[in-house]
């Protein structure tokens, strides 16, 4: 055989490694510190076992539906946090931005009589402008994002209090589509099952295209059996979740919209030049600059997305509570949004993370909160447990980063 034939035969062996090869590759990645979302899945399993043992109501379908309703608003805010954490930056004003956006909705829609869509767009645009200011301060004056956003936290909170005035709150119309969206709108069963099937179908379609393209280029690729097992497992799991939730009220539209934003950001991060630039800047900003990436523009986009998602999360929170008040965006909103991103697998050191970390992380946070509420335990305990989980997630991330560096995968 010629050298070319031997190379093609060797490549074909790699193509057909199958499930055994995929499992060995996964074990090697874990050993080298590339944990991915494995810790969050283990954490969710432990939380489920503990709380369902202490109170069986935890796993009741309607309780899980309420959990998903509550997760959507903070989850959207956490989705923006993922963007800035990928660059190794931080935004401490996300809670105040969400509170301000809810106040803007109340003032523009209820008090001023503008159409609801105009008020919603105005609130999100306000978030984009705030993010633009943060990005400008970071790029122009090299102001650390910690300082810039801490200043913003105070300024935005003051503006929120000013807009709400002496009354301190504005009630949203209970019969409005916005409030119904945040409290009662549920997908029909057929739509929830269709939504459960689509991810596996898309994974199969794109996976076959990738395999064909890599084999045409004589490159190694996962086997077809690996792809089918992954897609089949995902589809069965999602269908089971949809069927279980449909035994209660069903899947909330609110959570479905949040998931659509997660999918959109995931596509942007993994499939576009902008997304690749985000990871490059987060990994090494100077190397990214020398390779021709406009680092300042990437930073600007990250801060604008973060504040815009925070504003949209504030709108979701207002629809859930049917009001805009001085308490909106305060309390543990900052903690939960940042903790969700980190617990879900986004690194505080930049360069590693995923849009899905916001979704998985906020489910962990809400599961802890929901479980403790069912056990009639105080909010002080929830703060302590959430803080401990966040500390553990950062420690795991730090150790994994050290392991990746020692194995040449950093």
C-alpha positions, 0 to 999 in steps of 0.5 A: 500500500502507498503512504496515501492509502495507509493514511486513509486507512488510519483515518478510517479507523479513527472515523469508526472509533464508535462509542468506546472511543468516545467514552475513552476520550471523555474520560481523558478530558475529565482527567485533564481537567476539562470537566464541562458541565459534569459538576452541575449535573452531579450537583442537580442530582444531589439536590434532587435526591436530598430535597425529594427525600425530605419533602416529596412535594419537591418533585411534584409536577406543579412545583417544578412548573413554578420553579421554571417560572421563577428561573426565567427572569434571573436566568436571562440576567445570568445569560448576560453575565456569561458574556462578560465573564467570558472576557474575564470582566464583571458587571455588578450593576445587573440587579440595579439595571433589572430594577430600573428596567421594570421601573421604566416599564411601569412609568412608560406604560402605566403612568405615561400611557405609551403602548406596552411594546414601546415601553418594553423596547425602551427598557431594553434600549436603556440597558444597551445604553448603560452597557455602552457606557461601561464599555466606553469607560473600559476601553477609553480609560481602562477603568476596571469593570468592577469599579465602573459597574459598582458606580453604575449600581448606585447610579441606576438604583438612585434613578430607579427610586427617582422614577418610582417616586413617593409611592415606591411601586407601580402595579401592572394591569393583571389582565394584560398580556405581559402579566399573563405571560409571567404568571399563567401562560403555558404551552399546549402539550403538542408544542412542548413535545415538539420543542423536546424533539427539535434539539435532537433532530437538529443535533442529528442533522448538523452532526451528519453534516459535520461527519460528512464534511470532516470525512471528505477532508480526511479528518477524524470525526465521531462515529455515527453511533456516537451521534445517534446515542447522544441525540437519542438520549437527549430526545428521550430525556426532554420528552420525559421532562415534557411529559412529566410537566404536562401531568401538572400545568405544563411547560411555561412559555416564559421558560421557553422564551428564555431557552430560545435566548439561550439557544441564540446566544449559544449559536452566536458563541459557537458558530460565528466569528464574533463568538470565536473572538469572544473566547479568544479575547477572554483567553488572551486579550493581547494575543487576540489583538495581535491576531487582528481582533478588534478587542475594544469592539468585542468588549463593547458588545459584551457589556451591551449584551450583559446590560440588555439581558439584565434589562430584559430580565427585569421586564420578565421579573415585573411580569412575574410579580405584576408590579415594578417596585423599589425592591425589584433588582435588590436582595440576592438578584446579583448573587444569584445571576452571577452564581448561576453563570459560575455554577453552570460552568462559566469560568471567572478567569475568562475564555471558557463557558457556555450559554447553557451554563446560565440555564443549568446554573439558574435551575440549580439556584432555584432548586435550592431556593425552592427546596428550602422554601418547601422545608420552611427554612429561613432565607438566611440559610438559603443565602449561606447554602448558595454562597457555599455552592458558589465557593465550591464552584469557583474552587472546582473551576480553579482546580480544573484550570490548574489541571488543564494547564498541567496537561497542556489544555489551558 
